[in-house]
Amino acid sequence: MGKACRRMLNLRSSASKRGEAVASVLILYSTTDGQTLRICQRLQQHIEAEGHRVTLVSITDDAAPHLLAFDKVVIGARIRYGKHQPEVFAFIKAHLVDLQRVPNAFFSVNIVARKPEKNRAETNPYVRKFLNKTPWKPNLVDVFAGKLDYPRYGFFDRQVIRFIMLMTKGPTDPAAVVEFTDWQRLAAFARQVCALELAGSNHGER
């Protein structure tokens, strides 16, 4: 038996022990510097540890799989200079009907979420702006702080981000690398994704 087959059997066994159906989950991500991808990879690990199958794909991938081939869909998108990527809105617009037919979730990744008063979906200005801009109403919404990595940025980005940090009382040392992501909150979000009720009364119904 190959590794892939053994892994699948382990996933099914883990879910069946809890009396749950094995769900197939699609995670679509939008990233620039890699932190959103890292968050999605950790999310994938948590969901798979609960016994479910996960496919992780960039939202800009032309070969992205059909949404209705999955039981649940999660979109994770980063913020740069106060905006989510246009490709995120384009994808949602193009796939809105299918997206609304499956249990779904959305989370934003932005540095402002490092602040306790802005680390929840209902208090984060970028999440609120996103929800006002799109017709999609996700079943589950959250926000996670990203990572500040000055050495990784180009000259222009470094100067702009330092100015933003100065204005918002964040780190401005050009050599600073600070990860603000709360991994425990991400683990809790993963459990919420797992708990989303499958469409229809039976597994796989549409």
C-alpha positions as CSV (number, residue, x, y, z in Angstrom):
1,M,0.0,0.0,0.0
2,G,1.4,3.4,-1.0
3,K,1.9,6.4,1.3
4,A,-1.0,8.2,-0.3
5,C,-3.4,5.3,0.3
6,R,-2.3,4.9,3.9
7,R,-2.7,8.6,4.5
8,M,-6.3,8.6,3.1
9,L,-7.2,5.6,5.3
10,N,-5.8,7.4,8.3
11,L,-7.9,10.5,7.5
12,R,-11.1,8.5,7.1
13,S,-10.4,6.6,10.3
14,S,-9.8,9.8,12.3
15,A,-13.1,11.3,11.1
16,S,-15.1,8.1,11.5
17,K,-14.1,7.7,15.1
18,R,-15.9,11.0,15.8
19,G,-18.9,9.9,13.7
20,E,-18.2,12.6,11.0
21,A,-18.2,12.2,7.3
22,V,-14.9,12.9,5.6
23,A,-15.2,16.3,3.9
24,S,-13.2,17.5,0.9
25,V,-12.1,21.1,1.6
26,L,-10.8,23.6,-1.0
27,I,-8.5,26.4,0.3
28,L,-7.9,29.2,-2.1
29,Y,-5.2,31.8,-1.2
30,S,-4.0,35.2,-2.3
31,T,-0.5,36.0,-1.1
32,T,2.3,38.4,-1.9
33,D,5.2,37.8,0.5
34,G,4.2,34.3,1.5
35,Q,2.6,34.7,4.9
36,T,-1.0,34.1,3.8
37,L,0.2,30.9,2.0
38,R,1.9,29.8,5.3
39,I,-1.3,30.4,7.2
40,C,-3.2,28.4,4.7
41,Q,-0.7,25.6,4.9
42,R,-1.1,25.5,8.7
43,L,-4.9,25.6,8.2
44,Q,-4.6,22.7,5.9
45,Q,-2.6,20.7,8.5
46,H,-5.2,21.4,11.2
47,I,-8.1,20.3,9.0
48,E,-6.4,17.2,7.8
49,A,-5.6,16.3,11.4
50,E,-9.3,16.2,11.9
51,G,-9.6,13.6,9.2
52,H,-10.7,15.6,6.2
53,R,-9.2,16.0,2.7
54,V,-7.7,19.4,1.7
55,T,-6.7,20.9,-1.6
56,L,-4.6,24.1,-1.5
57,V,-4.6,26.3,-4.6
58,S,-3.7,29.8,-5.5
59,I,-6.8,31.9,-6.4
60,T,-4.9,33.1,-9.5
61,D,-4.2,29.6,-10.7
62,D,-5.9,29.2,-14.1
63,A,-6.3,25.5,-13.4
64,A,-8.1,26.0,-10.1
65,P,-10.6,23.1,-9.6
66,H,-14.4,23.4,-9.8
67,L,-15.9,24.6,-6.6
68,L,-18.7,22.1,-6.6
69,A,-16.2,19.3,-6.6
70,F,-15.7,20.1,-2.9
71,D,-17.8,20.0,0.2
72,K,-16.4,23.3,1.7
73,V,-14.5,26.2,0.3
74,V,-12.2,28.6,2.2
75,I,-10.7,31.8,0.7
76,G,-7.7,33.4,2.5
77,A,-6.6,36.8,1.1
78,R,-3.9,39.2,2.1
79,I,-4.0,43.0,2.3
80,R,-1.4,45.3,0.7
81,Y,-1.7,49.1,1.1
82,G,-5.2,48.7,2.4
83,K,-6.6,46.6,-0.4
84,H,-7.2,43.0,-1.2
85,Q,-6.0,41.8,-4.6
86,P,-8.4,42.6,-7.5
87,E,-8.1,38.9,-8.5
88,V,-9.9,37.9,-5.3
89,F,-13.0,40.0,-6.2
90,A,-12.8,38.8,-9.8
91,F,-12.8,35.2,-8.7
92,I,-15.7,35.7,-6.3
93,K,-17.7,37.5,-9.0
94,A,-17.1,34.8,-11.5
95,H,-17.9,31.9,-9.1
96,L,-20.5,33.5,-6.8
97,V,-23.3,31.1,-7.7
98,D,-21.2,28.0,-7.0
99,L,-19.6,29.6,-4.0
100,Q,-22.9,30.1,-2.4
101,R,-24.0,26.5,-2.9
102,V,-21.3,25.0,-0.6
103,P,-20.4,25.8,3.0
104,N,-17.8,28.5,2.8
105,A,-15.4,30.7,4.8
106,F,-13.2,33.8,4.3
107,F,-10.3,35.2,6.2
108,S,-8.2,38.3,5.6
109,V,-4.5,38.7,6.5
110,N,-3.4,42.1,7.5
111,I,-0.9,43.8,9.8
112,V,-3.5,46.0,11.5
113,A,-5.0,42.9,13.0
114,R,-2.0,42.8,15.3
115,K,-4.0,45.3,17.4
116,P,-6.4,43.7,19.9
117,E,-9.2,46.1,19.0
118,K,-8.9,45.2,15.3
119,N,-8.3,41.5,15.4
120,R,-11.9,40.4,14.9
121,A,-13.9,40.3,11.7
122,E,-16.5,42.8,13.1
123,T,-13.8,45.3,14.2
124,N,-11.2,45.0,11.4
125,P,-11.7,47.8,8.9
126,Y,-10.4,45.8,5.9
127,V,-12.7,42.9,6.5
128,R,-15.7,45.3,6.9
129,K,-14.7,47.0,3.7
130,F,-14.3,43.7,1.9
131,L,-17.8,42.5,3.0
132,N,-19.3,45.8,1.9
133,K,-17.7,45.5,-1.5
134,T,-18.6,42.0,-2.4
135,P,-22.1,40.4,-2.8
136,W,-20.7,37.2,-1.2
137,K,-21.8,36.7,2.4
138,P,-19.4,34.0,3.8
139,N,-20.8,31.5,6.4
140,L,-17.7,32.1,8.5
141,V,-15.4,35.1,8.5
142,D,-12.2,35.9,10.4
143,V,-9.0,37.9,10.3
144,F,-5.4,37.1,11.2
145,A,-2.4,39.4,11.6
146,G,0.4,38.8,9.1
147,K,4.1,39.2,9.2
148,L,6.4,42.2,8.9
149,D,9.5,41.4,7.0
150,Y,11.5,44.5,6.1
151,P,14.5,42.7,4.7
152,R,12.3,40.9,2.2
153,Y,10.7,44.0,0.8
154,G,12.0,46.0,-2.1
155,F,13.1,49.6,-1.5
156,F,9.8,51.3,-2.3
157,D,7.7,48.8,-0.3
158,R,10.1,49.1,2.6
159,Q,9.8,52.8,2.8
160,V,6.0,52.9,2.4
161,I,5.4,50.2,5.0
162,R,7.8,51.9,7.4
163,F,5.8,55.1,7.0
164,I,2.5,53.1,7.6
165,M,4.1,51.5,10.7
166,L,5.2,54.9,12.0
167,M,1.7,56.3,11.6
168,T,0.2,53.2,13.4
169,K,2.8,52.9,16.1
170,G,4.3,49.7,14.7
171,P,7.9,48.5,14.3
172,T,10.0,50.7,12.0
173,D,13.5,49.2,12.3
174,P,14.4,48.4,8.6
175,A,16.0,45.1,9.8
176,A,12.9,44.0,11.7
177,V,11.2,40.7,11.1
178,V,8.1,40.3,13.2
179,E,5.4,37.6,12.9
180,F,2.1,38.8,14.4
181,T,0.0,35.7,13.4
182,D,-1.9,34.2,16.3
183,W,-1.5,30.5,15.6
184,Q,-3.9,29.4,18.4
185,R,-6.7,31.5,16.9
186,L,-6.0,29.9,13.5
187,A,-6.4,26.5,15.1
188,A,-9.7,27.6,16.5
189,F,-10.8,28.8,13.1
190,A,-9.8,25.4,11.6
191,R,-12.2,23.7,14.1
192,Q,-14.9,26.1,13.0
193,V,-14.3,25.2,9.3
194,C,-14.5,21.5,10.2
195,A,-17.8,22.2,12.0
196,L,-19.5,23.9,9.1
197,E,-22.5,21.8,8.2
198,L,-22.3,20.1,4.8
199,A,-24.8,21.1,2.1
200,G,-27.8,18.9,2.1
201,S,-28.8,16.4,4.8
202,N,-26.3,13.8,3.7
203,H,-22.6,14.0,2.8
204,G,-22.1,15.2,-0.7
205,E,-25.7,16.3,-1.4
206,R,-26.1,19.4,-3.5
